[in-house]
Amino acid sequence: MIKREISIMKLVRHPYVVRLHEVLASRTKIYIILEFITGGELFDKIVHHGRLSEAEARRYFQQLIDGVDYCHSKGVYHRDLKPENLLLDSLGNMKISDFGLSALPEQGVSMLRTTCGTPNYVAPEVLSHKGYKGAPADVWSCGVILYIDKAEFSCPAWFPVGAKSLIQRILDPNPENRITIEQIRSDEWFQKNYVPVHLLEYEDVNLDDINAAFDSAEDQGDNPQCEIEDTGPLILNAFDMIMLSQGLNLATIFDRGQDTMKYQTRFVTQKPAKVVLSSMEVVAQSMGFKTHIRNYKMRIEGISAKKTSHFSVILE
């Protein structure tokens, strides 16, 4: 699922979609560098400030439709559109995020089957277990974001007539009759102050780096005892150091069959790696332990204090 979400985010490059900048990999971790969005969720904005003005709601809805339409043009169906997954940047523009439940087209398959999404925002046909089309399902969720109580709903008196009419066409329980994104764009209420987004000519999208990152992590995760040539001590970049937190360790994703995290103790020193290992070797041998050093790693072997079992410690 992680690999699919990363691939989708690299595929959809649009001003109203959170931008994936780069994917890096270490032996057990995948680092995802995303666009920094500072304005929080649209959901939080509504919770803290109440309902939006008509003009502001229209602008966000226009941006949402532009972003979703672009995703659909790339064959990507989000399937979990909701205010919590819509972020606001420092300029007040909306960004679609969280493609974890998104679907990509499969050859020869026209209908989606997986029931997923957030219940309050899911189109009726998704719950029917008879298959559904991704585009109309996303359109329904867009209508819910604009406003929904239930399929048979009533709008309060202050609700703009134009918006009410548009929502009624979006929230049609029959996906075959539901308004399309193209029809939404031509709606009179939607068209007011609408400025179509200008798409930049992005570089060709290539997923080879993503595949390579996961292949590398999986290969090394499958065989944690594999040896590599002695190329010097392990060098940590800023992301490696940030990810030293066990709460951010993704090792269990790649170590198939393992559902536990290895316990590790770390310390920091300014001494060269060779000096540190040499000092540890002297101390370990003075205590009667056997030591083995290779590729700047040292294995210490011995017998437990009660002399009931053997143990080993790996130093890296």
C-alpha positions in Angstrom: 0.0 0.0 0.0 2.9 2.4 0.8 4.5 1.8 -2.6 1.2 2.3 -4.4 0.5 5.6 -2.5 4.0 6.9 -3.3 3.7 5.9 -7.0 0.4 7.7 -7.2 1.6 10.9 -5.6 4.5 11.0 -8.0 2.1 10.4 -10.9 -0.3 13.2 -10.0 1.6 16.5 -10.2 -0.9 19.4 -9.9 -1.0 22.7 -8.0 -3.9 21.4 -5.9 -2.3 18.1 -5.0 0.4 17.7 -2.3 3.7 17.4 -4.2 6.0 14.5 -3.7 9.6 15.8 -4.1 11.8 12.8 -3.5 11.9 9.2 -2.2 15.0 7.9 -0.5 15.8 4.5 1.1 18.1 3.0 3.7 18.4 -0.6 4.6 15.1 -0.7 6.5 13.4 2.6 5.9 11.7 4.6 3.2 12.0 8.4 3.4 9.3 10.4 1.7 10.0 14.1 1.1 6.7 16.0 0.7 5.7 19.5 0.0 5.5 21.4 3.3 1.9 22.5 3.9 1.5 24.9 6.8 -2.2 25.8 6.9 -3.6 22.6 8.4 -6.7 20.7 7.4 -9.8 22.2 5.9 -11.7 20.2 8.6 -9.9 22.1 11.4 -10.6 25.4 9.7 -14.4 24.6 9.6 -14.4 23.3 13.2 -12.6 26.4 14.6 -14.1 29.1 12.5 -17.5 27.7 11.6 -19.1 27.6 8.1 -17.3 29.3 5.3 -18.6 32.3 3.3 -20.1 31.5 0.0 -17.2 32.9 -1.9 -14.6 31.0 0.1 -16.5 27.7 -0.1 -16.8 28.2 -3.9 -13.1 28.8 -4.3 -12.1 25.7 -2.3 -14.7 23.7 -4.2 -13.3 24.9 -7.6 -9.8 23.9 -6.5 -11.0 20.5 -5.3 -12.8 19.9 -8.6 -9.7 20.9 -10.6 -7.5 18.6 -8.5 -9.8 15.6 -8.7 -10.4 16.0 -12.4 -6.6 16.0 -13.0 -6.3 12.8 -10.9 -9.1 11.2 -12.9 -7.3 12.2 -16.1 -4.3 10.1 -14.9 -6.6 7.2 -14.1 -6.3 7.8 -10.3 -9.5 7.6 -8.1 -8.9 9.0 -4.6 -11.8 7.1 -2.8 -11.3 8.9 0.5 -12.0 12.6 -0.2 -13.0 14.4 3.0 -12.1 17.7 4.7 -9.5 15.9 6.8 -7.6 15.0 3.6 -7.7 18.5 2.2 -4.8 20.7 3.4 -4.4 24.5 3.1 -1.1 26.1 2.2 0.2 29.5 3.4 -1.5 31.2 0.5 -4.9 29.7 1.4 -4.9 27.3 -1.5 -6.2 23.8 -1.1 -4.1 20.6 -1.5 -5.5 17.1 -1.9 -3.5 14.6 0.3 -3.6 11.0 1.5 -3.8 8.7 -1.5 -3.6 5.5 0.7 -6.9 4.2 -0.6 -6.6 5.4 -4.1 -7.1 3.1 -7.1 -5.2 2.8 -10.3 -6.8 1.4 -13.5 -6.2 -2.3 -14.2 -6.3 -3.7 -17.7 -9.6 -5.2 -18.6 -11.2 -4.0 -15.4 -13.8 -1.2 -15.6 -15.4 -1.5 -12.1 -13.9 -1.2 -8.7 -14.8 -3.7 -6.0 -13.1 -2.7 -2.8 -15.4 -1.1 -0.2 -13.3 1.7 1.3 -13.4 5.3 2.4 -14.9 7.2 5.3 -18.6 6.2 5.8 -20.0 9.7 6.0 -18.4 10.6 2.6 -18.8 7.3 0.7 -21.2 7.1 -2.3 -24.1 4.7 -2.0 -22.9 2.5 -4.8 -19.6 1.8 -3.0 -21.6 0.1 -0.2 -23.7 -2.0 -2.6 -21.0 -4.7 -3.1 -21.9 -4.8 -6.8 -18.9 -2.8 -8.1 -18.7 0.9 -8.8 -16.9 3.4 -11.0 -14.3 5.5 -9.3 -15.1 8.9 -10.9 -18.8 9.2 -9.9 -17.8 7.9 -6.4 -15.3 10.7 -6.0 -17.8 13.3 -7.4 -20.2 12.2 -4.6 -17.5 12.8 -2.0 -16.9 16.3 -3.4 -20.6 17.1 -3.0 -20.4 15.8 0.6 -17.5 18.1 1.3 -19.5 21.0 -0.1 -22.5 19.9 2.0 -24.3 16.7 2.9 -26.5 15.5 5.7 -27.9 12.5 4.0 -29.1 11.5 0.5 -32.5 13.0 1.1 -31.4 16.3 2.6 -32.7 19.8 3.1 -30.7 23.0 3.0 -31.0 25.7 5.6 -32.6 29.0 4.5 -29.2 30.8 4.3 -27.9 28.4 1.7 -27.4 30.0 -1.7 -29.9 28.8 -4.3 -27.2 28.1 -6.9 -25.2 26.0 -4.5 -28.3 24.1 -3.4 -29.1 23.2 -7.0 -25.6 22.0 -7.7 -25.4 19.9 -4.6 -28.8 18.3 -5.4 -27.3 17.2 -8.8 -24.1 15.9 -7.2 -25.8 14.0 -4.5 -27.9 11.8 -6.8 -27.8 8.3 -5.3 -27.9 6.9 -8.9 -24.3 7.2 -10.2 -25.5 6.9 -13.8 -27.6 10.1 -13.3 -25.0 11.9 -11.1 -23.5 15.1 -12.6 -20.0 14.8 -14.0 -17.0 17.0 -13.3 -17.3 18.5 -16.8 -21.0 19.4 -16.0 -20.0 20.8 -12.6 -17.5 23.1 -14.3 -20.2 24.5 -16.6 -22.6 25.2 -13.7 -23.5 28.8 -13.3 -22.8 28.9 -9.5 -19.4 27.2 -10.0 -18.4 29.5 -12.8 -18.6 32.7 -10.7 -15.1 34.1 -10.2 -13.6 30.7 -11.5 -10.1 30.9 -12.7 -8.9 27.7 -14.3 -5.6 26.5 -12.9 -2.5 26.9 -15.1 -0.6 23.6 -15.3 3.1 23.8 -15.6 5.0 21.5 -17.9 6.4 19.1 -15.4 9.3 16.7 -16.2 8.4 13.2 -17.4 7.2 11.1 -14.6 9.5 8.1 -14.0 8.7 5.6 -11.2 12.1 3.8 -11.5 13.5 5.5 -8.4 10.5 4.4 -6.3 10.8 0.8 -7.5 14.5 0.9 -6.8 14.0 2.3 -3.3 11.6 -0.4 -2.4 13.5 -3.2 -4.1 16.6 -2.2 -2.1 14.8 -2.0 1.2 13.0 -5.3 0.6 16.2 -7.1 -0.5 18.1 -6.1 2.5 15.1 -6.5 4.8 14.7 -10.1 3.6 18.2 -11.0 4.6 19.4 -8.9 7.5 22.5 -11.0 7.9 23.8 -10.3 4.4 27.3 -9.0 4.2 28.5 -6.2 2.0 32.0 -5.1 1.0 34.0 -3.1 3.4 33.4 0.4 2.1 34.0 2.2 5.4 31.9 3.1 8.4 28.2 3.7 8.0 27.4 7.3 7.1 24.2 8.8 8.4 22.5 11.7 6.7 19.9 14.0 8.4 17.0 11.7 7.5 18.8 8.7 8.9 19.3 10.5 12.2 15.7 11.6 12.4 14.5 8.1 11.7 16.6 6.6 14.5 13.4 6.9 16.6 11.9 3.4 16.9 8.5 4.9 16.5 9.5 5.9 13.0 11.2 2.6 12.1 9.6 0.8 9.1 11.6 -2.4 9.5 8.5 -4.5 10.2 7.1 -3.5 6.8 10.0 -5.2 5.1 10.9 -8.0 7.5 8.1 -10.4 6.5 6.8 -12.6 9.3 8.1 -10.3 12.0 5.8 -8.2 14.1 8.4 -7.1 16.7 10.9 -4.3 16.7 14.6 -5.0 17.6 15.8 -3.4 20.8 18.7 -1.1 20.2 20.9 1.1 22.4 22.8 4.0 20.8 25.5 6.4 21.9 27.3 9.2 20.2 31.0 9.9 20.2 33.5 12.1 18.2 36.1 9.3 18.1 36.7 7.5 14.8 34.9 4.3 14.2 38.1 2.2 14.2 39.2 3.6 17.6 35.8 2.9 19.2 35.7 -0.7 17.9 39.2 -1.3 19.0 38.5 -0.1 22.5 35.4 -2.2 22.8 37.3 -5.2 21.5 39.9 -4.8 24.3 37.3 -4.5 27.0 35.2 -7.4 25.7 38.2 -9.7 25.5 39.4 -8.7 29.0 36.0 -9.9 30.2 36.4 -13.3 28.5 34.2 -12.7 25.5 35.0 -13.7 21.9 34.9 -10.9 19.3 34.5 -10.8 15.5 35.0 -7.6 13.5 34.0 -7.1 9.9 32.7 -4.1 7.9 32.9 -1.9 10.9 30.6 -4.2 12.8 31.6 -6.3 15.9 29.9 -9.4 17.2 30.5 -10.2 20.9 29.8 -13.8 21.9 29.8 -15.3 25.4 27.9 -17.3 28.0 25.2 -15.8 30.3 26.0 -15.0 33.9 24.2 -18.1 35.1 26.1 -20.2 32.4 22.8 -21.5 31.1 22.9 -20.2 27.5 25.0 -18.5 24.9 24.4 -14.9 23.8 25.7 -12.5 21.2 25.7 -8.7 20.9 26.1 -6.8 17.6 27.9 -3.5 17.6 27.7 -1.3 14.5 
